[in-house]
């Protein structure tokens, strides 16, 4: 199976061995102490600069007013840098809202009648207006919007000062790899710490686990995306994003000796005036909480790359630590809410056989294959606000999902409960987290 997944581009891979016995995991502690703090942020945001339905300054204020510490603008194949005017009438609701809340001198218009236009503020203008040092940070990003045939292949770049044009490729896996390597090359040339993650793999069911599995140059994907059209949970023939996560990490560690893939939660916000819960791509559904000592783009990227974060759709954590060979989580429990934590992982030497998801060969080629239930199995289920799991040494990695008894107030999918995703831990990632 893996021979056919390899690409000539993989010859540039940095081979990182990440799968020693988990019994050898060094102690680490991720907590808001010793000058560290949790910073909440959204890494996938759209505005009028592409297909969002509000002005960037209004969006930035929305997140600031709701206690976020950072926001990344990721409009499609564009940066908020040039002079751009858009038709006012086609954006009437957003314009009226902006005019009611912002000083008249902030808003620039030209023309009359149906041809009247309003100027979109640039990133630098919005940053100067709304960013607060060490309290609220705005970061320039981009959604690199590519495809293979009719299949959408999108990646978000965080902290980029120059546009990263989509590269194309000879297949979905090749498109992913070429875009990651282009971003990596730009980072090496410019010195700007840009981080790139794969967006919503189940959007259009465009990306399979096997296609993302061998990618190098970017170790992040969206395990949760708040857009209702991205199919996080999959269906009878399509693997969920969590199932894909376990398949990918199992083979990356055991077979390819590649780094762990981390899972992000994002909004993918487009629709800021929709008021009906659960409808369209509203903000506030998913985010990351990053542990850092300073609120700067470089510091956030460094913490993300070290696995010093967790993802959430509503559950807050106080700490994540490994002590005495035990992975321990402290939940910021809320009154009247109960919590159930699943510790999930895969053992070394797991069965690697697979079969097509459906009998039809052409259709099966577009689907993640069926693998053993020993991949991503539940090691333990723990109730309460202080769950822990004692490592045995047989695990390739362990991750955790904390599930709340409270339904998400504005879900991206039906019957969705608030959750938190603790990143997978292996000996190498634990050492990296501990040394920051």
GURO-488866 format. One record per residue (C-alpha): z, y, x; residue in one letter. Coordinates in steps of 0.001 Angstrom, whole numbers, plus 500000, padded with zeros to 6 digits. Each point is the difference from the previous one (the first is absolute). Layout:
REM GURO-488866
ZYXA
...
REM end
This chain:
REM GURO-488866
500000500000500000X
500963502483502686X
496920499518502099X
497874501492497250X
502429502916499553X
499738501201503574X
497857503014500859X
498648501170503392X
502174503065499437X
503077497834500429X
499356499809503734X
501730503367500305X
503172498738498313X
503347500402501673X
501556496560499745X
503648500419499111X
502140496893499701X
502336500635497063X
501337496613499012X
502973498840502095X
502769498228498125X
501654502318497535X
503304498657501228X
499318502205503038X
499683503188497930X
502080502681501753X
502453501949497863X
498617503163498388X
501176502460497388X
497900502364497899X
502326502497498352X
500479503745499551X
502435500417502888X
500085501187503610X
497617502839499225X
497569497810498025X
499042500571496355X
497805498434497357X
496983502175499133X
498106499285496805X
496259500564499929X
496694499198498336X
497071499069502241X
497136499929497462X
499245503189498047X
496901501544498393X
499320503583498947X
497071502159498869X
498663499596503526X
498673496640498765X
500736498248496697X
503550501114499206X
500545502313497023X
502319502669501450X
500179502593502753X
501509498847503314X
502739502623499917X
501113498887496516X
500065496369501136X
501977500856503141X
502527501924497910X
500312497085497543X
501103497659502780X
502263502582501659X
501751500757496713X
500726496284499518X
501766499484503285X
497246498586502202X
500193500835503694X
496307499573500805X
496588499737498379X
496635498976501451X
496805501421498489X
497318497293500074X
496948501259498155X
496830497917500193X
498020500530503217X
501146503590500337X
502678502154501573X
501433503114498367X
498546502251502669X
496912501920498918X
499337502739497467X
499356498412496627X
499570501480496532X
499983497944496789X
499157500751496395X
503003501375498133X
499081498923496470X
499716496363501061X
503568500234501301X
501428502128497222X
503259498109499367X
500923499996503678X
498964503617500441X
502068501170497026X
502993498096501328X
499536501510503467X
499571503523498629X
503197499670497961X
502119498815502918X
498590501757503066X
499670503696500963X
496685501571499000X
499234500957503594X
500125496321501028X
497013499083497821X
496486501062501016X
497110499984497545X
496444501284499965X
497227500336497441X
500193500285496219X
499661497849496896X
498977496350500389X
499123500624503664X
503471501216500944X
501425498175503012X
503374499576501657X
500508499450503729X
501833496855501084X
502749500669502496X
499698498339503381X
502598497664501444X
501246502713502370X
500499502431497108X
501878497463497898X
502094498972502992X
500946503603500776X
500994500567496373X
502005496858499253X
501087498126503128X
503645500446501020X
500973499080503582X
501936496709500085X
500147499938496196X
496470499620498658X
496927499126502025X
496336500015499001X
497642497809502025X
496221500152500137X
498340496669499307X
496834498508498569X
498925497058497888X
497194498465502007X
497844498877497100X
497625497253501073X
498430496960498374X
498051496846500586X
497335499666497350X
501813500707496739X
503434499144501393X
502255503020500689X
501756499953503371X
502396502930500281X
502478500880502745X
502440502897500220X
500445501893503258X
503294501846500395X
500309502877502480X
496401500706500886X
498642503363501111X
496346498965499970X
497942498251497340X
499585496253500454X
496626499177498433X
499607496500498537X
498333497613502424X
498440497406497686X
499628496444501235X
498392496607499528X
502659498621497642X
503334500978498503X
501988498808503018X
497582501794502316X
500302503246498021X
503798499832500255X
499913499252503714X
497445502641500922X
501913502729498170X
503285498980501601X
498486499989503475X
498315503366499440X
503365501475499038X
501691498330502965X
497363501398502368X
500433503477498530X
503771499737500472X
499600499000503621X
497557502844500635X
501888502736498173X
503594498972500558X
500715500593496296X
502146497166498626X
497867499007497036X
501023496932498014X
497523498173497742X
500738497580497166X
497814497949497676X
500188501173496399X
500280497941496806X
498285496734501081X
499730498862496366X
498176503133498849X
496732498496498815X
501410496827501564X
498134501160503079X
502160498657502849X
501308496462500464X
502909498891502166X
497561498325502379X
498047503232500471X
503050502096500846X
501769497267501952X
498292500396503430X
499889503816500037X
501339501773503089X
500726503672500569X
501937500571496773X
502935497909498804X
500528501441496513X
498760499451496467X
501050500962496500X
502090497230498517X
500616502362497066X
497677502715498702X
500908501944496863X
496464500299498615X
499663497819496853X
496554498773501071X
500879498384503314X
501305496610498783X
503071499642502243X
501079496891498101X
496583498300500164X
499111497464497323X
499305496287499577X
497285499958502650X
500946502994502167X
503054499962502256X
502563502759499541X
500471502472502830X
503362498384500820X
498395496573500215X
497331501429502279X
502732501562502147X
501634496641500634X
496732498200500697X
498960502686502452X
503274500146501928X
500348496225500177X
496636499553501672X
500228503162502105X
503203498755501599X
499357496253500183X
496275499851500657X
498713503318501342X
503102501351501747X
499450503440498473X
502660502513498910X
501594499898496579X
498315501806497145X
502309502506498297X
499888500802496278X
499964503555498642X
500648501274496487X
497954503044498952X
499084502045496952X
496239500443500409X
500552502940497657X
497011501461498161X
501271501053496571X
502754502610500006X
499749501091496359X
500180496589498338X
503273499785498086X
499870496463498578X
502059497578502146X
497897497256501521X
496692501780499518X
497557501002502719X
500893500736503625X
503111502139499708X
502254501028502904X
503493498690500714X
499422496252499700X
500266498741503574X
501102501365503363X
501330499176503453X
503428500816501403X
499706500509503748X
502958500108502382X
499650502821502512X
502057502509501948X
497524502837499527X
497483500848497296X
496721500292501906X
496686498132499613X
500357498290503379X
503569498871499299X
499036498578496610X
497060498110501498X
502193498595502763X
502574498766497497X
497353498468497757X
498415498185502926X
503419498655501032X
500674498688496469X
502842502475499481X
499308500499496299X
499997498334496619X
497731500441496999X
501189500699496480X
499037500494496393X
503492501069498976X
502687498060501905X
501800501863502797X
501571498275502995X
502816501216502205X
499434497710502953X
498065497029501358X
501527498164502923X
500073496764501922X
503402498961501305X
501191496557501070X
496609498534499151X
500282501269496427X
497526502363498321X
502125502319497857X
499075502654497440X
502231502649498456X
498600501303496710X
500795503486498705X
501082498469496722X
499926502014496792X
502473499573497176X
498817497652497279X
497181498578502140X
500018496508501512X
498064498781503022X
498396496722501013X
498678499554503536X
497510497378501108X
499821499165503711X
496464498758500669X
498223498598503029X
498092497164501613X
501184497324502417X
498413499315503338X
497556497094499824X
499177500622496324X
497056498120498411X
496838501976500715X
497595498225497669X
498417501942497146X
497524499531497183X
497701502310498044X
501585501915497122X
497144498982497656X
497351497236500119X
496997502334500141X
499181500537503675X
498565503510499648X
502918501226497914X
502536498278502234X
498676501911503025X
501304503202498376X
503487498648499334X
503095499326502105X
500275496251500499X
502823497798498687X
502635499115502576X
503139497911500166X
503040501240498100X
501802499706503348X
498367503321500847X
502138502863498722X
502647497762498507X
503282501312498642X
502790499108502429X
502814501424497897X
500710502021496867X
503095502199500121X
501541502078497222X
501903503220500615X
499912503158502096X
500564498391503434X
497596497060500362X
499646498136503275X
498145497026501439X
501083497885502965X
497070499348502316X
499496496376501008X
497530500398502849X
497183498170498236X
498548503146498385X
496913501754501328X
501151503102498164X
502234501002497111X
499503502849497550X
501888500962496867X
499239501365496543X
502795501683498087X
499398499908496242X
501846502296497625X
500925499217496405X
498617503414499031X
496404500303498895X
497843502498501851X
499971503177497862X
496310500640500692X
498485496730501203X
496621499365501524X
499965496549498391X
501405498598496784X
503590498664500003X
500685501366503453X
503565500251501289X
501229502239502799X
499918498312503411X
500439500495503728X
498073498138502685X
501802499343503294X
497505499568502817X
499535496593501623X
502188499332503017X
499164497955503068X
501633500021503417X
497492502491501390X
500186502435497072X
503780499915500008X
500054500890503675X
497611502892499356X
502109501343497144X
503160499742502090X
498558501891502969X
498910503167498183X
REM end
